[in-house]
Amino acid sequence: MLTNADNGKTLTLKPGQTLTLRLTENPTTGYRWSISSLNAQVLQLIDDRFESSSTAAIGGGGQRVLTFQAQQPGQISLSLNNRREWQDAASPLESFTVMIQVAQQ
């Protein structure tokens, strides 16, 4: 499992293994994590959901939970941006990138 603190790290997986990202998010502000680069032949998204904090008030934040499964050997840069979908030209509030190496079994 990776969090915001793991930004910039490198990870090695084997085909069939899963990777879960838990990134801080508050979608009520319009900002939401979205994948900006992914090669689904190497790493496939299998789940994307928002979990609100158990102590958060209405409109409070939580975590975007994304689960990926390694598919076949290869190396990719998995990049996500926390931005407002309707502001394509605007810079993201924050970015998250990890290098993923899927090794042969």
Solvent accessible surface area in square Angstrom, and as a share of the most:
residue,aa,sasa,rsa
1,M,150,0.67
2,L,20,0.10
3,T,54,0.31
4,N,48,0.25
5,A,91,0.70
6,D,22,0.11
7,N,79,0.41
8,G,60,0.58
9,K,106,0.45
10,T,98,0.57
11,L,53,0.26
12,T,84,0.49
13,L,12,0.06
14,K,106,0.45
15,P,27,0.17
16,G,45,0.43
17,Q,87,0.39
18,T,76,0.44
19,L,6,0.03
20,T,31,0.18
21,L,0,0.00
22,R,55,0.20
23,L,0,0.00
24,T,83,0.48
25,E,3,0.01
26,N,49,0.25
27,P,45,0.28
28,T,90,0.52
29,T,67,0.39
30,G,18,0.17
31,Y,47,0.18
32,R,87,0.32
33,W,6,0.02
34,S,38,0.24
35,I,54,0.27
36,S,68,0.44
37,S,48,0.31
38,L,56,0.28
39,N,66,0.34
40,A,59,0.45
41,Q,125,0.55
42,V,9,0.05
43,L,0,0.00
44,Q,80,0.36
45,L,62,0.31
46,I,88,0.45
47,D,55,0.28
48,D,58,0.30
49,R,102,0.37
50,F,64,0.27
51,E,57,0.26
52,S,78,0.51
53,S,49,0.31
54,S,118,0.76
55,T,127,0.74
56,A,40,0.31
57,A,83,0.64
58,I,184,0.94
59,G,37,0.36
60,G,23,0.23
61,G,22,0.21
62,G,10,0.10
63,Q,57,0.25
64,R,13,0.05
65,V,1,0.00
66,L,2,0.01
67,T,22,0.13
68,F,0,0.00
69,Q,57,0.26
70,A,2,0.01
71,Q,64,0.29
72,Q,86,0.38
73,P,59,0.37
74,G,23,0.22
75,Q,110,0.49
76,I,15,0.08
77,S,44,0.29
78,L,0,0.00
79,S,23,0.15
80,L,1,0.00
81,N,32,0.17
82,N,5,0.03
83,R,59,0.21
84,R,67,0.25
85,E,106,0.47
86,W,174,0.61
87,Q,67,0.30
88,D,114,0.59
89,A,111,0.86
90,A,47,0.37
91,S,98,0.63
92,P,48,0.30
93,L,112,0.56
94,E,70,0.31
95,S,58,0.37
96,F,2,0.01
97,T,48,0.28
98,V,1,0.00
99,M,65,0.29
100,I,0,0.00
101,Q,61,0.27
102,V,0,0.00
103,A,33,0.25
104,Q,141,0.63
105,Q,162,0.72
